[in-house]
């Protein structure tokens, strides 16, 4: 495991496919932290996301809110032309629309992403830990009891830009499906894996040689900003749909790996 300790905080590299709790347990073993010592994380990362996770140990757990509130920086890969119910690869595919070449003109404009900078109301994803009446949204989603109007929160995007000039690339449906399935097979627990892998396998059959556009972006934002929701919003604005295929947290406040 890649980690380091800074004062009362462990700065840990969470891997794709593991939950924050699984990451904590790996740290407990590798750092030889006794079972009776409390541990928690500050700032959740989804199973499909990787990168920097702050783990608090012992008395530091009392300062969780302080660390959770820190600003974040992410690197995100967005693929256009696909919608899933989680806005990433760990979701049921609900719509596919092959983007035409006109999307290239829009995405390659230097100011394409600037309208997303600033304060905005972001809708919580259906599959998230946000609770309504004490029940997590992901449970409501599985029970088909989601509210007609989804809850939102105010977040701030300080900057959003393509990681490098010319980051727009093409990926085949076959490559996209293989990458998704490889990541999903890393997950333990019940995340509807069998159902979702079957849908990605069907997608690979139907769109093996079709091309989808992908961009890589860097996002500096306030705490609680969902990268999956940013991908969804950009795709909706372009009227082709989009999902986040890679989410990697680079920094939390001044903490880096």
FENKA-V131233 format. One record per backbone hydrogen bond with DSSP energy under -1.0 kcal/mol. CO is the residue of the C=O (numbers start at 1). NH is the residue of the N-H. If there is no record, write none. Layout:
co=<CO/CO>
nh=<NH/NH>
This chain:
co=<2/4/6/9/10/11/12/14/15/19/20/21/22/23/24/25/26/27/28/34/38/40/46/47/50/51/53/54/55/56/57/58/59/60/61/63/64/65/67/71/72/73/73/74/75/76/77/77/78/79/81/83/83/87/89/92/95/100/101/102/103/104/106/109/113/114/118/120/122/126/128/130/132/135/136/137/138/139/140/151/153/155/156/157/159/161/164/169/171/172/173/174/175/176/177/178/179/180/181/183/184/192/193/194/195/196/197/198/199/200/201/202/203/208/210/212/213/214/215/216/217/218/219/220/220/221/222/226/227/228/229/230/231/232/233/234/235/235/241/243/246/247/248/249/251/252/255>
nh=<13/11/9/6/55/4/53/51/18/23/24/25/26/27/28/29/30/31/33/37/58/56/49/17/249/14/12/42/10/40/60/61/62/63/64/67/68/69/70/253/221/250/251/219/248/217/245/246/215/243/97/94/95/244/91/85/83/103/104/106/107/108/109/112/116/117/157/155/153/128/138/137/135/132/140/141/142/143/145/124/122/120/222/118/220/218/167/214/212/176/177/178/179/180/181/182/183/184/185/186/187/196/197/198/199/200/201/202/203/204/205/206/207/174/173/171/80/169/78/163/76/161/74/158/159/72/225/230/231/232/233/234/235/236/237/238/240/241/81/79/77/50/75/52/73/255/252>
